[in-house]
Amino acid sequence: MTLTEINNYIQSIPQSEIDTQIAYWKTISPTTDEEYYRRFVFALLSVHVGWRANIKSYIRVTSEPEIKNQAHLKDIIKVSGVGLIENRTKGIWDLKEKFFANPAEYKKMDEESWIMFRDRLMKQIYGLGLAKTAFALELCYPNEALVTCVDVHQLRMYECDTKKSPSTTVYRKIEDHWVDSCKARNIPPFIARNIYWNSVQEQKDCCYWTYVFEPKINDISSSADQIKIS
């Protein structure tokens, strides 16, 4: 797509779909420190892995009653089959210790721009770069965040090489254009990205993966291996 075509796509999204998505994400936005922490865990588990494996590993990690130490966490991640065992173990354990010592450090400060917030956290969280730190913020602030996780689908949309990560300069140019185009349409950038992602996946909404953030997920008693992911 050209930049004009991307602008036209965003402008063409039906308002009813926007409103539905905004309302849904309000129901699963985090409200407690534990919920904020889990959104970062989900982002850490999403690095270099498909969404199905992301979900299964997240359920396995977050359904564990108590993670006693780093070795225990490593075993859980290893069993989940999600890969990058050493990096994910270090990232999640480091996050766990630092986050609960000062949860306010992981929330947006009034004087910060969204870019400043993302870039600050990127330096604090081991294992997260520009895209996945932005993803964590999208999950924490779905209707407010003015950053975007430039994923492979957006790279294709902007006609970039999907076989390698974009340079920081290219990433920020794509992000700026997407965010500005969404602001012109008065649609949260994450909502627009979700609507596009759902169309690529041929899904009518986000529930095929976001159900893990819904309250009912806490009632799941079966192991992650037994959970059917369509």
N, C-alpha and C positions, 0 to 999 in steps of 0.2 A: 504493500500500500504506500501511496505517497502521503505526505503530511496532511494534505488537503483531504484525502480519502479517510484518513484516521479521524480527522476533525468531523467529517461528515458522518462517520460511523457513530461516534459519540453523540452527535446531535440527533441521530436517528433512533436512539434507544427509547422505547416507549416509556412515558412517565409512569404508567401503571406498574411496569416492571421495576423501575427505580424505587418507587414508593414501597412496593412489596419487599424488596431486598433490604431497604433501610429499616423497615419495621421488624423484619426477621432478625437482622443483626443486632438490633437493640435488645432483643430477648436473650441473646447469648454473649453479649459484651461482658467482660469480667468486671466484678464489683468487689471482690476480696483480694487480698494479697496472694493467697494460694492460687486463685484463678489467673491472676496476672502472671505469676511464676510459670504456671502450666502452659500459657501461650508461648513463652520463651522456650520452654522445653519442646513444644511442638515444632517451633521454628528450627531448633537445633537438630531435631530428628528428621527434618525435611531436606537437609543438605545432601545433594547428589543421590536422591532416591525418589522413586515414584510415589504417588499419593497413597496407593494401597499399602505399601510397606511402611510409609509414614504413619498411617493410622494404626496399623497393627503394633508397631513398636511403641507408639504413644500410649495405647491402651495397656500394653504390658508394663511399661515403666510407671505409669500413673496409678495403676490398679494394685501395685505392690503396697501392702499395708505399711511397711517400714523398710527403708533402704538404710541398712546399718552402717555401711562404709563404702569406700570407693571400689573395693574389690567386688562387693555384692552388686553394685550398680553395673560394673563391667560384665558380670555374669548375665545380668538381665538383658543388657544390650546385645551381648553375644548370642544369646538364645533367640532373641527377636529376629536375627538374621538381617538386620538393617545395614550392616557394614560400618566401616570407619570407626571401629570399636574404640580404639585408643583416643581419637579426637573427640568422639561423642561423650565418652566417659569423663574425660578431663573437662570438657565444656559444661556438661550438666552438673557435675559435682562442684566445680568452681562457682557456677551460677547459684547453686543451692546454698552454698555457704555465704556468698556475698549478698545475695538477694534478701534473705531473711534477716541478715544483720542490719540492713538498711533498705527496706522496700521503696522508700521515697526516692532513692537514687535511680530507680528504674521507671519512674513516672515523669511525665513532661513537666518541666518548670515553666512558670508563667513567662519568664523573660526569654525562653528559648524559642527559636523557630523549629519547625518540624525537622528540617535538614540538620540543624545543630543538635537536636535531640538524638536523631538517628546516628549521626557521626560520633557523638559522645558515647552512646551505648556500644557502638561497633568496636570502640577501643577497650571497653570494659568486659565484653563477653567473648570468651575464647571460642573460636570456631564459627563466628558469624561475620560475614562480609557485608557489603552494601545491600545486596538483594535480600538476604535472609534476615538482616536486622530490620530492614523495611517491612518484611513479611511479619515479623514479630509485632511491630507497631501497628500494622494493619489489623492483626488479630486482637490487639489490645484496644485499639481505637478505630474500629471499622468505619464509622461514619464521620470521623474527624481528621484522621491522618492525612497529611499532605506530602506523603512520600509514596513511592510505589516499588514493589518487588518486580524488577524487570526480569521476567522468566523467559523460557525458550519461546513461548507463544508470542510474547511481545517482541522478542528479537526478530521473529519471522515477520511480524506485522510491520516492523520498521526496516525490514529487508537487511538485517545484519547477519553475520556469520554465526550460526548456532552451534558450531563445533568448538567454539572457544568462548571464554568469558569476555565481555566487552571491556575495553579500557575504562578507567574511571571517568575520563572525559566524555566518551560516548555514552556511558551509563547515565551520567548526570544530564546530558542533553536529551536523552529519551525520557528520563524521569520528568524533567522540566516541561517538556512538551506535553506529556500525558497529563500531568497535574494541571497545567494551565488550560488545556483543552477541556478537562473535566470541570474546572472552576467556571469556565465560560458557559458550560451547560448546566451548572449548579447541581452537579452529581459528585458524590464522594469518589475519589480516584479508585479506592478499593472496590467499591460497589460496581463501577464500570468494568474494572478488571475481572471481577467475579462473573458478571453477565457475559463477558466475552469468553472467559474460560468455560463456563457452563455450555455455551454454544459449541465450543470445540469438542467438549466431552459428550455432546448431545444429551444434556441433562436440562431439565426445566428449572431447577433451583440448586442450591448448594448442599442440601441435606445429605447427599450421598457421602460427603466427607465431614461436614460440620456437625453431624449428629453427636460426635465425640465431645462437643462442648455443651450439649443440652443436658439439663438436669437428669433426665432419665438414664443417661449413660452410667450414673452412679449405682443404678440398680442391677447392672450387668454382673452376674456372678460367674459366668463361664470364662475360661481362659481366652487370651487373644487368638490362640490357634483355632478355637471353636467358633469365633465370630465370623459370620459370612459377610464378605465385602463384595458387592456386585460390581 
